[in-house]
């Protein structure tokens, strides 16, 4: 009798479990933690500032909310933080801030910034009831970020030793950056591309003409 009562109570307690799981799955469709890594695409080559594309680009971390309007369409808003690095190989024609303070033989110039960012767009996703992630999704929108800090780093060769020197806040990086973006994904993994509509560097600086406009990479949304 005791075992019958126990099994009856257990079955009764388990009966609402599928609805609870379904509710939690639905919440996951509206909330994501997103990590994106994109790489700079160099469309033109320059002898003044040769770019290292695989060492340059954005790392973004944010929290995305998806407000579904009707069916599979949603408005997505993603605040977060961004870290940007652009690496150039130095040449005799490179004219950069603070270069006169560096010893001869410097090889690399690394511009870095940290920023707060906001990304918002229109999202279409093939989501099914009871599935944790959508089968696929497409998102188009715009991004903007405000620089919170920046630095310029030189890497120089002194004999057989690499010497690194860093200056905080000495870069010509713009205060604001932004532009359109596009993302395409399946479940939790996707491709991400963004365009620099606003200039990355202050117009008129020597390095501005070498700054690439496009970045392409991947993202993870969990």
One Martini backbone bead per residue (centre of mass of N, CA, C, O) as a GRO file, in nm:
protein
  222
    1UNK     BB    1   0.058   0.063  -0.021
    2UNK     BB    2   0.297   0.251   0.004
    3UNK     BB    3   0.405   0.208  -0.288
    4UNK     BB    4   0.150   0.305  -0.432
    5UNK     BB    5   0.154   0.594  -0.315
    6UNK     BB    6   0.437   0.668  -0.415
    7UNK     BB    7   0.386   0.624  -0.724
    8UNK     BB    8   0.150   0.821  -0.746
    9UNK     BB    9   0.307   1.074  -0.652
   10UNK     BB   10   0.530   1.061  -0.868
   11UNK     BB   11   0.347   1.081  -1.119
   12UNK     BB   12   0.217   1.351  -1.040
   13UNK     BB   13   0.489   1.516  -1.029
   14UNK     BB   14   0.568   1.448  -1.343
   15UNK     BB   15   0.335   1.563  -1.523
   16UNK     BB   16   0.456   1.881  -1.541
   17UNK     BB   17   0.743   1.855  -1.676
   18UNK     BB   18   0.708   1.916  -1.982
   19UNK     BB   19   0.607   2.209  -1.942
   20UNK     BB   20   0.862   2.310  -1.799
   21UNK     BB   21   1.058   2.249  -2.027
   22UNK     BB   22   0.918   2.413  -2.243
   23UNK     BB   23   0.946   2.686  -2.098
   24UNK     BB   24   1.257   2.686  -2.089
   25UNK     BB   25   1.299   2.673  -2.396
   26UNK     BB   26   1.154   2.940  -2.465
   27UNK     BB   27   1.357   3.120  -2.311
   28UNK     BB   28   1.610   3.049  -2.486
   29UNK     BB   29   1.498   3.202  -2.743
   30UNK     BB   30   1.525   3.498  -2.567
   31UNK     BB   31   1.820   3.398  -2.458
   32UNK     BB   32   2.171   3.499  -2.495
   33UNK     BB   33   2.509   3.402  -2.503
   34UNK     BB   34   2.759   3.596  -2.676
   35UNK     BB   35   3.036   3.491  -2.890
   36UNK     BB   36   3.265   3.687  -3.093
   37UNK     BB   37   3.484   3.633  -3.390
   38UNK     BB   38   3.670   3.862  -3.587
   39UNK     BB   39   3.822   3.937  -3.911
   40UNK     BB   40   4.018   4.112  -4.105
   41UNK     BB   41   3.966   4.258  -4.430
   42UNK     BB   42   4.190   4.302  -4.696
   43UNK     BB   43   4.143   4.481  -4.994
   44UNK     BB   44   4.416   4.643  -4.963
   45UNK     BB   45   4.749   4.704  -5.036
   46UNK     BB   46   5.029   4.823  -4.828
   47UNK     BB   47   5.354   4.955  -4.762
   48UNK     BB   48   5.301   5.121  -4.501
   49UNK     BB   49   5.047   4.914  -4.383
   50UNK     BB   50   5.074   4.603  -4.321
   51UNK     BB   51   4.840   4.360  -4.263
   52UNK     BB   52   4.726   4.136  -3.998
   53UNK     BB   53   4.436   3.963  -4.014
   54UNK     BB   54   4.460   3.721  -3.788
   55UNK     BB   55   4.535   3.962  -3.559
   56UNK     BB   56   4.266   4.103  -3.650
   57UNK     BB   57   3.992   4.232  -3.453
   58UNK     BB   58   3.707   4.102  -3.289
   59UNK     BB   59   3.580   4.080  -2.948
   60UNK     BB   60   3.260   3.954  -2.835
   61UNK     BB   61   3.042   4.019  -2.545
   62UNK     BB   62   2.696   3.912  -2.482
   63UNK     BB   63   2.342   3.990  -2.439
   64UNK     BB   64   2.056   3.836  -2.585
   65UNK     BB   65   1.743   3.960  -2.699
   66UNK     BB   66   1.427   3.803  -2.811
   67UNK     BB   67   1.151   3.956  -2.971
   68UNK     BB   68   0.859   3.821  -3.063
   69UNK     BB   69   0.617   3.913  -3.293
   70UNK     BB   70   0.577   3.678  -3.531
   71UNK     BB   71   0.654   3.377  -3.502
   72UNK     BB   72   0.988   3.397  -3.649
   73UNK     BB   73   0.998   3.696  -3.562
   74UNK     BB   74   1.257   3.931  -3.439
   75UNK     BB   75   1.391   4.138  -3.191
   76UNK     BB   76   1.736   4.226  -3.145
   77UNK     BB   77   1.930   4.271  -2.837
   78UNK     BB   78   2.295   4.358  -2.777
   79UNK     BB   79   2.472   4.394  -2.510
   80UNK     BB   80   2.829   4.488  -2.443
   81UNK     BB   81   3.162   4.384  -2.520
   82UNK     BB   82   3.474   4.515  -2.669
   83UNK     BB   83   3.764   4.394  -2.858
   84UNK     BB   84   4.037   4.556  -3.029
   85UNK     BB   85   4.268   4.456  -3.302
   86UNK     BB   86   4.556   4.604  -3.479
   87UNK     BB   87   4.801   4.469  -3.707
   88UNK     BB   88   5.123   4.593  -3.805
   89UNK     BB   89   5.375   4.615  -4.031
   90UNK     BB   90   5.667   4.763  -4.025
   91UNK     BB   91   5.806   5.039  -4.205
   92UNK     BB   92   5.983   5.301  -4.342
   93UNK     BB   93   5.682   5.440  -4.413
   94UNK     BB   94   5.594   5.452  -4.129
   95UNK     BB   95   5.357   5.683  -3.964
   96UNK     BB   96   5.365   5.717  -3.612
   97UNK     BB   97   5.303   5.747  -3.304
   98UNK     BB   98   5.602   5.757  -3.114
   99UNK     BB   99   5.836   5.653  -3.306
  100UNK     BB  100   6.078   5.836  -3.203
  101UNK     BB  101   6.092   5.653  -2.922
  102UNK     BB  102   6.196   5.426  -3.090
  103UNK     BB  103   6.384   5.193  -3.186
  104UNK     BB  104   6.540   5.050  -3.414
  105UNK     BB  105   6.348   4.774  -3.550
  106UNK     BB  106   6.059   4.789  -3.563
  107UNK     BB  107   5.780   4.560  -3.651
  108UNK     BB  108   5.521   4.621  -3.467
  109UNK     BB  109   5.175   4.733  -3.467
  110UNK     BB  110   4.941   4.783  -3.186
  111UNK     BB  111   4.599   4.831  -3.184
  112UNK     BB  112   4.385   4.914  -2.902
  113UNK     BB  113   4.046   4.834  -2.770
  114UNK     BB  114   3.781   4.932  -2.551
  115UNK     BB  115   3.418   4.854  -2.533
  116UNK     BB  116   3.094   4.953  -2.564
  117UNK     BB  117   2.800   4.772  -2.685
  118UNK     BB  118   2.550   4.774  -2.963
  119UNK     BB  119   2.304   4.535  -3.089
  120UNK     BB  120   2.062   4.552  -3.365
  121UNK     BB  121   1.781   4.345  -3.502
  122UNK     BB  122   1.658   4.120  -3.744
  123UNK     BB  123   1.493   3.800  -3.685
  124UNK     BB  124   1.516   3.464  -3.826
  125UNK     BB  125   1.360   3.153  -3.706
  126UNK     BB  126   1.366   2.789  -3.679
  127UNK     BB  127   1.142   2.705  -3.445
  128UNK     BB  128   1.078   2.442  -3.206
  129UNK     BB  129   0.904   2.265  -3.005
  130UNK     BB  130   1.132   2.149  -2.752
  131UNK     BB  131   1.377   2.314  -2.854
  132UNK     BB  132   1.668   2.471  -2.763
  133UNK     BB  133   1.734   2.520  -3.071
  134UNK     BB  134   1.745   2.641  -3.362
  135UNK     BB  135   1.797   2.529  -3.673
  136UNK     BB  136   1.781   2.831  -3.787
  137UNK     BB  137   1.937   3.164  -3.859
  138UNK     BB  138   1.869   3.521  -3.923
  139UNK     BB  139   2.063   3.839  -3.917
  140UNK     BB  140   1.987   4.199  -3.929
  141UNK     BB  141   2.187   4.509  -3.871
  142UNK     BB  142   2.328   4.709  -3.605
  143UNK     BB  143   2.632   4.877  -3.483
  144UNK     BB  144   2.773   5.007  -3.167
  145UNK     BB  145   3.064   5.189  -3.025
  146UNK     BB  146   3.249   5.285  -2.726
  147UNK     BB  147   3.531   5.407  -2.627
  148UNK     BB  148   3.731   5.336  -2.314
  149UNK     BB  149   4.009   5.233  -2.443
  150UNK     BB  150   4.367   5.271  -2.537
  151UNK     BB  151   4.648   5.140  -2.742
  152UNK     BB  152   5.008   5.132  -2.807
  153UNK     BB  153   5.220   4.880  -2.968
  154UNK     BB  154   5.557   4.780  -2.966
  155UNK     BB  155   5.774   4.566  -3.169
  156UNK     BB  156   6.117   4.499  -3.111
  157UNK     BB  157   6.447   4.436  -3.237
  158UNK     BB  158   6.715   4.343  -3.002
  159UNK     BB  159   6.879   4.154  -3.168
  160UNK     BB  160   6.735   3.861  -3.006
  161UNK     BB  161   6.527   4.067  -2.879
  162UNK     BB  162   6.207   4.137  -2.774
  163UNK     BB  163   6.058   4.462  -2.762
  164UNK     BB  164   5.809   4.609  -2.543
  165UNK     BB  165   5.587   4.892  -2.606
  166UNK     BB  166   5.348   5.099  -2.413
  167UNK     BB  167   5.062   5.316  -2.487
  168UNK     BB  168   4.824   5.504  -2.337
  169UNK     BB  169   4.608   5.693  -2.524
  170UNK     BB  170   4.792   5.720  -2.824
  171UNK     BB  171   4.556   5.696  -3.029
  172UNK     BB  172   4.356   5.736  -3.344
  173UNK     BB  173   4.106   5.627  -3.234
  174UNK     BB  174   3.788   5.636  -3.233
  175UNK     BB  175   3.518   5.687  -3.026
  176UNK     BB  176   3.339   5.584  -3.269
  177UNK     BB  177   3.169   5.283  -3.380
  178UNK     BB  178   3.011   5.145  -3.689
  179UNK     BB  179   2.735   4.940  -3.840
  180UNK     BB  180   2.667   4.679  -4.019
  181UNK     BB  181   2.515   4.342  -4.001
  182UNK     BB  182   2.567   3.973  -4.027
  183UNK     BB  183   2.383   3.660  -3.959
  184UNK     BB  184   2.449   3.294  -3.962
  185UNK     BB  185   2.274   2.995  -3.835
  186UNK     BB  186   2.313   2.682  -3.640
  187UNK     BB  187   2.184   2.693  -3.364
  188UNK     BB  188   2.488   2.784  -3.180
  189UNK     BB  189   2.621   2.835  -3.470
  190UNK     BB  190   2.800   3.106  -3.650
  191UNK     BB  191   2.806   3.371  -3.876
  192UNK     BB  192   3.002   3.685  -3.893
  193UNK     BB  193   2.934   4.022  -4.020
  194UNK     BB  194   3.109   4.344  -4.056
  195UNK     BB  195   3.080   4.706  -4.090
  196UNK     BB  196   3.261   5.015  -4.128
  197UNK     BB  197   3.095   5.309  -4.138
  198UNK     BB  198   3.268   5.415  -3.932
  199UNK     BB  199   3.556   5.535  -3.853
  200UNK     BB  200   3.822   5.395  -3.686
  201UNK     BB  201   3.980   5.646  -3.760
  202UNK     BB  202   4.095   5.941  -3.767
  203UNK     BB  203   4.074   6.156  -3.997
  204UNK     BB  204   4.409   6.200  -4.147
  205UNK     BB  205   4.556   5.972  -4.056
  206UNK     BB  206   4.794   5.751  -4.157
  207UNK     BB  207   4.622   5.477  -4.084
  208UNK     BB  208   4.335   5.511  -4.213
  209UNK     BB  209   4.387   5.388  -4.510
  210UNK     BB  210   4.449   5.082  -4.377
  211UNK     BB  211   4.166   5.035  -4.283
  212UNK     BB  212   3.942   4.802  -4.261
  213UNK     BB  213   3.589   4.735  -4.312
  214UNK     BB  214   3.590   4.425  -4.291
  215UNK     BB  215   3.435   4.147  -4.104
  216UNK     BB  216   3.502   3.791  -4.038
  217UNK     BB  217   3.327   3.513  -3.861
  218UNK     BB  218   3.230   3.388  -3.542
  219UNK     BB  219   2.967   3.230  -3.334
  220UNK     BB  220   2.829   3.190  -2.996
  221UNK     BB  221   2.495   3.067  -2.880
  222UNK     BB  222   2.364   2.996  -2.530
   0.00000   0.00000   0.00000
